[in-house]
Amino acid sequence: MKNIFATLLLVFGFALVANAQQEHQFTQWMYNKLAYNPAYAGSSFSPCISGLYRNQWIGLEGSPETQLLSFDMPLENDRVGIGANLYRNAVGITEVITLDGAYAYRIPLGRGFLGLGVQASIRYWSQDYSDSRLVSSLPIGPDGSIPTGEVNKYVPDFGAGFYYNTQNFYVGGSVNRIINNSIDLNDSDLEIGREAQHVFLMAGYKVRLNDNLDLLPQLLLKYADNSPFDVDLNANLLIKDKFTAGLSYRLGGSNPDSVGESLDLLFGAQFTDNVFAGISWDFTLSELKDFNDGTLEIALRYCLQQSEGEEFQNPRFF
């Protein structure tokens, strides 16, 4: 009974998009900055391809599940960056598949580069109202705002951002979902929901503790129209330039008295000069903690080696 109740809250809470954040959420966002900011494209100074799998709120039927495939590379002597993201989000009866392309122009500034980026995307929304989880034994009459069967829709959108990074510091900001498309999947004239503009601010700094240990404090600020302000705070230790271990805290929750959304453990390893893998586990702090066992996220990244003689070397873990 608890699972049924929690699933209904999840499904209908997601449907009320005017009061819910629609964009994807990653604990290991620091290894997937292109998913938030098009100006990041080309910042690794080498072609990189990344994959990520996220299973949120394990044990809760219909909980969010996300897969991401991302690619970016520099061009024109590192003055231009291009990239693309393909990701799928599924929650309850809803599936969203998004393909976006990014272009960044990168300007040498001080000890680093300032990237100015734009993004164009196409998003596929689908909801299956014939799902057995929505079947009710109650005698409910027809409702014009609720479709029947499977419905879908394509929506285009745009985003823009900036990203500045040096060997020991980065800061960036972006705005996604600029158009505020209608995502109604019904035949009535009643407007149910629109995509919300999302604003992201990110920053991080590398602190050298000794020859074998660095501290990497980082943060991600998130805001969507008609949604609470959200923050991810992270502190990773970089050990011998090969391994990372850290903690993250995600602000949020479903009411003002909540202690937060989650507390997260992160581990990563640079297995070769080309291959990095990371894993994280989120311990739920919000009211949903009684309905799930936590959140698993796995990340994998492959980058070609940088050319010899490259003057600026961007840190692998940064």
C-alpha positions as CSV (number, residue, x, y, z in Angstrom):
1,M,0.0,0.0,0.0
2,K,2.9,2.4,0.8
3,N,4.4,1.7,-2.6
4,I,1.1,2.3,-4.4
5,F,0.6,5.6,-2.6
6,A,4.2,6.8,-3.2
7,T,3.9,5.8,-6.9
8,L,0.7,7.8,-7.3
9,L,2.4,10.8,-5.7
10,L,5.3,10.4,-8.1
11,V,3.3,10.1,-11.2
12,F,0.9,13.0,-10.6
13,G,3.5,15.1,-9.0
14,F,5.6,14.9,-12.2
15,A,2.5,15.7,-14.3
16,L,2.1,19.0,-12.5
17,V,5.1,20.4,-14.3
18,A,4.3,24.0,-13.3
19,N,5.5,23.1,-9.8
20,A,8.2,20.5,-10.6
21,Q,11.7,20.6,-11.9
22,Q,11.8,19.0,-15.3
23,E,15.5,18.9,-16.1
24,H,17.7,15.9,-15.4
25,Q,19.5,15.5,-12.1
26,F,23.0,14.0,-11.6
27,T,25.0,13.4,-8.5
28,Q,28.2,13.2,-10.6
29,W,27.4,16.4,-12.5
30,M,31.0,17.5,-12.2
31,Y,31.9,14.9,-14.8
32,N,29.0,15.8,-17.1
33,K,29.0,19.6,-17.3
34,L,28.0,19.6,-20.9
35,A,24.6,18.2,-19.8
36,Y,24.0,21.5,-18.0
37,N,26.1,24.1,-19.9
38,P,26.8,24.3,-23.7
39,A,29.7,26.6,-23.1
40,Y,31.6,23.7,-21.6
41,A,32.1,22.2,-25.1
42,G,35.8,21.8,-25.9
43,S,37.0,22.6,-22.3
44,S,38.8,19.2,-22.0
45,F,41.1,20.1,-24.9
46,S,40.6,16.6,-26.4
47,P,37.6,14.6,-27.8
48,C,35.7,13.0,-25.0
49,I,32.7,10.7,-24.9
50,S,30.8,10.1,-21.6
51,G,28.1,7.8,-20.5
52,L,26.0,7.8,-17.4
53,Y,23.3,5.7,-15.9
54,R,21.1,6.8,-12.9
55,N,18.5,4.8,-11.0
56,Q,16.8,7.1,-8.6
57,W,14.9,6.0,-5.5
58,I,15.5,2.3,-6.0
59,G,12.6,0.1,-4.8
60,L,9.9,2.7,-5.6
61,E,7.8,1.7,-8.5
62,G,7.8,4.2,-11.3
63,S,10.8,6.1,-9.9
64,P,13.1,8.2,-12.2
65,E,15.6,6.5,-14.4
66,T,18.1,8.3,-16.6
67,Q,20.6,7.4,-19.3
68,L,23.0,9.9,-20.9
69,L,25.5,9.7,-23.8
70,S,27.6,12.8,-24.3
71,F,30.4,13.9,-26.7
72,D,32.4,17.1,-27.1
73,M,35.7,18.1,-28.7
74,P,37.8,21.2,-29.5
75,L,38.3,22.7,-33.0
76,E,40.3,25.5,-34.5
77,N,43.2,25.4,-32.1
78,D,41.0,25.1,-29.1
79,R,39.1,28.3,-30.0
80,V,35.9,26.4,-30.8
81,G,34.1,23.6,-29.0
82,I,31.3,21.4,-30.3
83,G,29.3,18.8,-28.4
84,A,26.1,16.8,-28.3
85,N,24.0,15.1,-25.6
86,L,21.5,12.2,-26.0
87,Y,19.6,11.3,-22.9
88,R,16.5,9.5,-21.8
89,N,14.4,10.2,-18.6
90,A,11.7,7.9,-17.5
91,V,9.4,8.4,-14.5
92,G,6.0,6.8,-13.9
93,I,4.1,6.8,-17.2
94,T,6.3,9.5,-18.7
95,E,9.3,9.1,-21.0
96,V,11.4,12.0,-22.3
97,I,14.1,11.6,-24.9
98,T,16.3,14.6,-25.7
99,L,18.9,15.3,-28.4
100,D,20.8,18.5,-28.1
101,G,23.8,20.1,-29.9
102,A,26.2,22.6,-28.4
103,Y,28.6,25.2,-29.9
104,A,31.0,27.2,-27.9
105,Y,33.4,30.0,-28.9
106,R,36.4,30.0,-26.5
107,I,38.4,33.1,-25.8
108,P,41.9,33.1,-24.0
109,L,41.5,35.1,-20.9
110,G,44.1,35.4,-18.1
111,R,45.4,32.0,-17.3
112,G,42.4,30.2,-18.8
113,F,39.6,30.3,-21.4
114,L,36.2,31.9,-21.4
115,G,33.7,29.9,-23.4
116,L,30.4,31.4,-24.7
117,G,28.0,28.7,-25.8
118,V,24.6,28.1,-27.4
119,Q,22.5,25.0,-27.5
120,A,19.6,23.7,-29.7
121,S,17.6,20.7,-28.8
122,I,14.7,18.5,-29.8
123,R,12.7,16.7,-27.1
124,Y,10.3,13.8,-27.4
125,W,7.6,13.6,-24.7
126,S,5.5,10.4,-24.3
127,Q,3.0,9.3,-21.7
128,D,1.1,6.0,-21.5
129,Y,-2.2,6.4,-19.9
130,S,-3.1,2.8,-20.4
131,D,-0.4,1.8,-17.9
132,S,-1.9,-0.7,-15.4
133,R,-0.6,1.4,-12.5
134,L,-3.2,4.0,-13.3
135,V,-6.1,1.6,-13.4
136,S,-8.6,2.5,-10.7
137,S,-11.6,0.5,-9.3
138,L,-13.4,3.7,-8.5
139,P,-16.2,4.8,-10.9
140,I,-14.4,7.9,-12.3
141,G,-16.0,9.6,-15.3
142,P,-14.2,10.9,-18.4
143,D,-12.0,14.0,-17.9
144,G,-11.0,16.0,-21.0
145,S,-7.7,17.0,-19.5
146,I,-6.6,13.4,-19.1
147,P,-5.8,11.6,-22.3
148,T,-6.4,7.9,-23.0
149,G,-3.9,5.4,-24.3
150,E,-0.4,6.6,-25.4
151,V,0.2,10.2,-26.4
152,N,3.4,11.9,-27.5
153,K,4.8,15.2,-28.7
154,Y,8.0,16.8,-30.1
155,V,9.2,20.2,-28.8
156,P,12.3,22.2,-29.9
157,D,14.2,24.5,-27.5
158,F,17.3,26.5,-27.0
159,G,19.8,27.3,-24.3
160,A,22.9,29.5,-23.7
161,G,25.7,29.8,-21.2
162,F,29.3,30.9,-20.3
163,Y,32.1,28.8,-18.8
164,Y,35.5,30.0,-17.6
165,N,38.2,27.6,-16.5
166,T,41.9,27.5,-15.6
167,Q,44.0,24.7,-14.2
168,N,42.7,25.2,-10.7
169,F,39.4,27.0,-11.0
170,Y,36.1,27.0,-13.0
171,V,32.9,29.0,-13.0
172,G,29.9,28.8,-15.3
173,G,26.3,29.7,-15.8
174,S,23.6,28.7,-18.2
175,V,19.9,29.0,-19.0
176,N,18.1,26.1,-20.6
177,R,14.5,25.6,-21.9
178,I,14.3,29.2,-23.0
179,I,11.1,28.9,-25.1
180,N,8.8,27.6,-22.4
181,N,7.0,25.1,-24.7
182,S,3.6,23.8,-24.0
183,I,3.9,20.1,-23.1
184,D,0.2,19.3,-22.9
185,L,-0.5,15.9,-24.2
186,N,-4.3,16.2,-24.3
187,D,-7.0,17.3,-26.7
188,S,-8.7,19.9,-24.6
189,D,-8.1,23.7,-24.7
190,L,-7.1,23.6,-21.0
191,E,-3.4,24.3,-20.5
192,I,-2.0,21.7,-18.1
193,G,1.7,22.4,-18.2
194,R,4.7,24.1,-19.9
195,E,8.4,23.5,-19.9
196,A,10.1,25.7,-17.3
197,Q,13.2,27.8,-17.8
198,H,16.2,26.4,-15.8
199,V,19.1,28.4,-14.6
200,F,22.4,26.7,-13.5
201,L,25.4,28.2,-11.8
202,M,28.5,26.0,-11.1
203,A,31.9,26.6,-9.6
204,G,34.9,24.7,-8.3
205,Y,38.4,25.1,-7.0
206,K,41.4,22.8,-6.7
207,V,43.3,23.1,-3.4
208,R,46.7,21.5,-3.2
209,L,47.1,19.8,0.2
210,N,50.4,17.9,-0.5
211,D,52.2,16.1,-3.3
212,N,49.6,13.2,-3.3
213,L,46.4,14.9,-2.2
214,D,44.1,17.7,-3.5
215,L,40.8,18.9,-2.3
216,L,38.2,19.8,-4.9
217,P,35.2,21.8,-3.4
218,Q,32.5,22.3,-6.0
219,L,28.9,23.5,-6.1
220,L,25.9,23.5,-8.5
221,L,23.1,26.0,-8.0
222,K,19.8,25.2,-9.7
223,Y,16.6,27.2,-10.2
224,A,13.5,26.5,-12.3
225,D,10.5,28.7,-12.7
226,N,7.9,28.0,-9.9
227,S,10.2,25.6,-8.2
228,P,12.3,25.9,-5.0
229,F,15.9,27.0,-5.2
230,D,18.2,23.9,-5.1
231,V,21.9,23.4,-4.4
232,D,24.4,20.6,-4.7
233,L,27.5,21.0,-2.5
234,N,30.4,18.6,-3.1
235,A,33.9,18.0,-1.7
236,N,36.1,15.5,-3.4
237,L,39.6,14.3,-2.5
238,L,41.9,13.7,-5.4
239,I,44.5,11.0,-4.5
240,K,47.7,10.7,-6.5
241,D,46.0,12.2,-9.5
242,K,44.2,8.9,-10.0
243,F,41.4,8.3,-7.5
244,T,38.6,10.5,-6.1
245,A,36.5,10.0,-3.0
246,G,34.0,12.5,-1.7
247,L,30.7,13.6,-0.3
248,S,27.8,15.7,-1.7
249,Y,24.8,17.3,0.0
250,R,21.7,18.1,-2.0
251,L,19.4,20.8,-0.7
252,G,15.7,20.3,-1.3
253,G,12.9,18.1,0.0
254,S,9.2,18.4,-0.2
255,N,8.5,20.9,2.6
256,P,10.3,23.9,4.3
257,D,11.2,21.8,7.4
258,S,13.1,19.1,5.3
259,V,16.8,18.6,6.2
260,G,17.5,18.2,2.5
261,E,17.0,15.9,-0.5
262,S,20.1,13.5,-0.1
263,L,23.5,12.9,1.2
264,D,25.8,11.3,-1.4
265,L,29.0,9.2,-1.5
266,L,31.2,9.4,-4.6
267,F,34.1,7.3,-5.8
268,G,36.1,7.5,-9.0
269,A,39.2,6.2,-10.7
270,Q,41.3,7.2,-13.7
271,F,42.2,3.7,-14.8
272,T,44.3,4.8,-17.8
273,D,45.2,8.2,-19.3
274,N,42.0,7.8,-21.4
275,V,39.5,6.0,-19.2
276,F,37.7,7.3,-16.1
277,A,34.9,5.6,-14.2
278,G,32.8,6.8,-11.2
279,I,30.1,5.5,-9.0
280,S,27.9,7.3,-6.5
281,W,25.2,6.4,-4.0
282,D,22.5,8.8,-2.7
283,F,21.0,8.3,0.8
284,T,17.5,9.9,0.6
285,L,16.8,12.5,3.3
286,S,13.4,13.7,2.2
287,E,10.0,12.3,3.0
288,L,10.5,9.7,0.3
289,K,13.2,8.0,2.4
290,D,10.6,5.6,3.8
291,F,9.7,4.4,0.3
292,N,13.1,3.7,-1.3
293,D,16.5,2.2,-0.7
294,G,18.6,5.0,-2.2
295,T,19.9,6.1,-5.6
296,L,22.7,4.5,-7.8
297,E,24.6,6.4,-10.4
298,I,27.4,5.0,-12.7
299,A,29.6,7.2,-14.9
300,L,32.1,6.3,-17.6
301,R,34.3,8.7,-19.7
302,Y,36.8,8.1,-22.5
303,C,39.1,10.9,-23.7
304,L,41.7,10.8,-26.4
305,Q,45.2,11.8,-25.3
306,Q,46.1,15.5,-25.6
307,S,48.6,16.4,-28.2
308,E,52.2,16.7,-27.1
309,G,53.3,20.3,-26.3
310,E,49.9,21.5,-25.3
311,E,50.5,24.6,-23.2
312,F,47.3,24.4,-21.2
313,Q,46.5,21.1,-19.5
314,N,43.0,20.9,-18.0
315,P,42.9,18.7,-14.9
316,R,41.2,15.3,-15.6
317,F,39.0,15.5,-12.5
318,F,38.1,19.1,-12.9
